[in-house]
Amino acid sequence: MDIYLVKKGTTVVPHTDLAAMKSIEGINSPNRTVSMQEWEENGGTAYIDGNGDIQLGERPDVKAKQDEIASLQDEEKRLQRELDNKDYKVIKCAESGLLLAEQDPELHARRDVCRSRINEIRDRLSVIETVKA
């Protein structure tokens, strides 16, 4: 089965039926035809490049943002796990009335670094989400 791609403004509209494409879009022939396998291999997405040609896959700028978001989210999860894994020692210090900074200055400093980096990540993610909207 083929996928028929039609330019509609600045977007690409996929169709699987030429008759439906004609009745819905009013277009007799597609701008590009690809196999179902090609379409699926490229994530079922297409875009119009700077030359006005239809390209399969995500736009490079969108893909780069998605990769950055995924990387930041992974780093945030790793840092949060690191903080969570050290909570036992923090709780024990608090229960005994000791300050973590005095009891284990390296752990205290590392936790501060983790918290600061998590805040930086969250700030960056909020900027990316604002730009995306």
Helices and strands as residue ranges (DSSP letters): E 2-8, E 11-15, H 18-25, E 32-35, H 36-41, E 46-48, E 54-56, H 60-95, H 100-103, H 105-132
